[in-house]
Amino acid sequence: MIDPLNAVHPVSIGAASVPAPDDVYVIAEAGVNHNGDVGLAHRLVDSAAASGADAVKFQTFSPDKLVSSAAATTPYQRDRGGSSDQRSLLEALTLPKEAWVELRDHASEAGTTFLSTPFDLDSAEMLVDLGLPALKVSSGELTNLPYLREMSRLGVVLLVSTGMGTEEEVEAAVEACAEAPGLVLFHCVSAYPAPVEECNLRVIPRLTELHGIPVGWSDHTPGLTTALGAVALGAPILEKHFTSDRTLPGPDHLASLEPDALTEYVSATKQLARALGDGVKVRMPSEDENALLVRRSWHAARELPAGTHLTGDDLQLLRPEGGVSPAVDIRGRVLSRAVEAGAPVTDADLAR
């Protein structure tokens, strides 16, 4: 497994560093789960902050700059969105421009970072003007190299999702983002929900090794399994859709977590990140008192006077650990001082 702490240079998202020792950066993706309701969008900010997520993220777009009037909805959008064309669906999910200032300020007051995914350059520039520390790029734009080049010139970190992509397409996207001050990739399976057996989480260390940049997991699966696997494989950043109510109409609610589940998601993934450690096998502080009592050391089998040339009959290996370790053979050594029967034989007892 590739250790991202050693394999990549950290990228800053506001005050946070990605990767960071003993932590994973979790983005709570509100997306369009506000259903075009500014009040619901604010409630989603509160839920994200309460969950402990590092950031709350929305999607910012102008429908006429994103889809043609003839663009059909995807199957999952059609099943859950109640509209046969993307333009009508997206128009119902658009927030007014003034809402973005309110949501940014609300997120800051709530103690979480405000992020968004722009789908056109005007939206991206507006978000940069609001002071966002990073911009997300959706999987659908992975091959939109002209857009990526323009985004990379905006002076903020880019978080680029790679769903539906190949290694060659990811490489081209990374090259297109060369002017960005920082770049994070997200491995992603662009299905809602994504089949667990198609997640191919080993892509995460693979892309980390290939590109030397942080690679996270944009998680569209149910439950915690793939998130925990991704963190264990070195993902320093996660993104997960959430909603106030999975039964609401709209394209993404069904593949999203409700608030309590989001809190569990954040807690479990951050706990796992703390559990991973640095990979160096050492005795931990919590083990010290147990090691003393359950490990053996050399003890005197009988009363041994100073000057004794130690033999196997003079010694026995017993708990506790207070004497010389069994890994060191002290038979044939000479005692510099007497040792009582049953007492541990220490380094200080042995003649030099």
N, C-alpha and C positions, 0 to 999 in steps of 0.2 A: 504494500500500500504506500502511496505517495503521501508524505507528510507535508501539508500545505504550508505549515509554519517555516519549513526549511526550503520548500520548492519554489515559493513565490514571494514577490515583494508585496507587503500589505497595501491595500487600497483604503483610502479614507472615505467614509460616508458620514459627513458631518463630523462629530467628535469620535465616532467609532472607527475602529480599525478592523479590516477584514483581510486575512484571518486574524483572530485574536486568541491568545492562549486560553484554554479552558472555557471557551465560549463559542456559541454559534449565533450569527445575526439572523433574526427571524423577521421577515416581512409579512405582515398580515394584509393580504390582498383583498380589499373591499371591491375593487374593480368597478363593475356597473351594478353591484347588488344594492345600490340605493334606489334603483328603479326610477331614476329621474327626480326623486324626492330629496330636496336639500336637507330637510329635517332628519330623514332616515340616514343620510350621509353623515350628519353630525353624530347620530347615535352609534354609527359604526366606528367612528373615531374613538368614542368613549369605550366601546367594547374592545377595540384593539389595544388601547392604553391599559385597560384593566387586566388584559390577558398577560401583560408583561412583554408583548412583542416590541421589538426595537423600532419598527416603523409601521405605518399604515399607508397603503398605496391604493390609488384610484386609477382610472383611465380617462384621458383627456383627448377629445377628438371633435372635429367638425364632420358630420356625416357626409356632406357633399365633397369633402376632400379625401374621404376614405373609400367610399364605395360608389359604384355607378347606380343609377336608378333601377337598372335591370338585374343587379346582383341578387341571386337567391340566397336565402339563409342556409347555413349548414344544417345537417340533420339534427344535431343536438339543439341548435338554436330554434329550429322549426318546431321540435317537439315541446320545448319549454317556453318559447318566447311568444307564441301566438301570432306570429307574423310570417308571411311567405317571402318577403324581401328584406334584405339587410338594411336598406335605407330607412324604412319605416321603423324597424326594430331599434336601430341606433338613435333615431330622432327621439324616441320615447325614453332613451337612456342618457340623454345629454343634460348636463348641468349648465346653468348660466355662468358666464365668465366671472361674475362677482362672487360666486360660491367658492371659487378656488382660493381667494384671499381669506375668506372666513374659515375654510377647512384647514388651511396652512396655520393660521393663528390658533385655531382650536387644538390642533395636534401639538403645537409647541406648548400651549398652556397645560395640556394633559400629560406632557412629559414623554411624548413619542415623536419620531421624525416623520415628516410628511413627504411622501413620494408619489409620483404618478407616471403612467406610461402614455406619452404623447404619440398620436398616430399621424401627425403632420408637422411640418417644420414650424408653422405659426404657433401651434399649441406648445411645441417644445420651447420656442423662444419666450413665450408667455410664462412658462413654468420656470425657466432660468431667471427671468426678471423677478419672479417671486422669491428667489434665493434658494431653490431646491439644490441640495448637495449632489444629487445624482438623478439620472433619468433612466427609466426602464425602456428597453426596446423589445417589442413582442416578437414571438417566434415567426409570425407572418412576415416580418420585415427582414428576416435573416438574409435573404437573397437580394434585398433592395439596397444594393451597394451604394448608389448615389445618395440615398437617404442617410445611410450609415456614415458616409464621408461628411455630409453636412452636420450631422449630429456630433461627430467627433470634434468639430471646430467650435462648439458652443462653450467649451471650457469647463465642463462638468464630467464627473465619472459616469460611464455608461454601464448599464447592467443589461447584457444582451442574452436573450433566451434563444435556445437552439432547437426547439421542437421542430420536427419534420425534416431536420437537416442531416447532411452527411458530413464526414470529416473534411472533405474538400470544400464544402460550402462554409463550414465553420472557419476553416483556415482563411478563406477569402474574406469573410466578415471581420475576422481579427485584423487582417491587413487593412481593410477599409476604415477601421477605427483607430489607426495608428496615431492620429493627432490628439486623441482624447487623453486627458491627464491621468486617467485610470480606467481600467477595463475589468469587468467581472463577467464571466460566462455562466449561464444556467443550463445544465442538462435538463431536458424537458421532454415529455411525451404529450403531444397536443391532441389528447382525447379527454373527454369530460363525462364520466371519470376515466382515468387511464387504467388499462388492464395491468395488474401487478406483474404478470408474467412478461410484459413487454417493457418493463422499466429499465432493464439493462444498466443497473446502477454502476457497474464497473467502468462505464464511460467517464464517470467523474474523475477517478485518478488518471485515466488515460488522457483526457483533455488537459488536466493539470500538468502532466508530464510533457505533452506536446507543445503547450503554449506558455508554460511558466507563469500563469495568472490564476487567480482564485476561480474555482468552478463550483457552483452551488447546485441546488436541486429545486426546480420549480415543480411543486408537488400537486398533481391533479388526481391522486389516488385516494381511496377511502382510508381512514384510520391512520395509524402511526407507523406501520411497519416500514414503509419505504423511507420515511424521514429518518428513522433511527438507523437504517442501513446506510443511508447517504452520509449521515454524520460520521458513522463508524468508518466509512470509506474516505473520509477527509473533506467532505463538503463543509465549508466554513460559513455558508449562508443558505437560508431556505426561504421559499416563498409559498404561502398557502392561502387559498381562497377561504373567506369566511363570510357569514351572513347573519342577520338577526333571526332568520326563520327559513329553514330549508324548504318549506312548503309554499313560499311566495312564488308568484309567477315571475319568469325571467330566465335567461339562458344559463346562468351560472349558479343559482341557489342550490340545486340538487347536488352539485359536486363540491359544495362548500361546508365548512364546519360552523356549527352554532357556537355562541360565546363560551359556554362551559367546556366544550370540546377543544376550542382554540386555546383556552388557558391550559388545559392538559397537554396539548401539543407543544406549546412553548416551554412549559415546565419540563416535560420529559426530554425534549431534544437538548435543552440547555444542561440538564442533569447528565445526560450522556456525554456531552462535550466536556464537562468537568471530569467525567470518569475516564476519559481516554488517556490523559497524561502525556508524557513525553516519550514513552516507549523504552526508557532505560530501566532495567530491572534492578531495583534497590529495595532494601528493607524500609518500609514506611513507618512513620512515627507511631501510628496506631498499633503496629505490630510489636513494638519494643517490649512491652510488659509481658506479652504472651511468649515471645521468643525466649526470654530469660527463663521462663518456667517449663517450656516444652522441648527445648533443645538440650542435648546432652553435652557434657564436657568430661574431661579426665578427672577422676576422683581417686583419693587414696583408699585402697582396699583394706589397709591396716595402718597402724601408727608407723610413720616412716621418719627415721632420724635424718638429720642433715648428713650429707655425704652418700646417701643411698644411690646406687646405680639402678635406675628403674628398670624393672622387667614387667612382663605381662601379668605376673602374679601380684605385683604391687599395685596394680591399677585396675579400675573399672570405669566403664562409660555410663554415667548416670545423669539424670536431670538434677539441678538446673544447669544453666549455661555459664555459670560463674567462673569455670576453669578454662584451661586451654581447649580449643576446639578439637573434636575427633578428626578433623581434616589434617591436623598436625600430629605426626607420630612422635611422642616424647619418650618411647621406650629406648633405653640406652643413655638417656640424659641423666645428669647428676643433680640431686637436690642441694641447693645452697643453704637450706634451712629446713627444720622439721615440719612435717605436715601431719595433722591429726587424722585418725581413722575416719573415713567418710567425708573429709573436707575436700573441696576442689583443689586441684593442683594448678596454680597460676604461673604466668610467665615469671613473676617475681620470685617464685619458689625455685626456679631452675638456674643452675650455674651457667654463666656465659662461657 
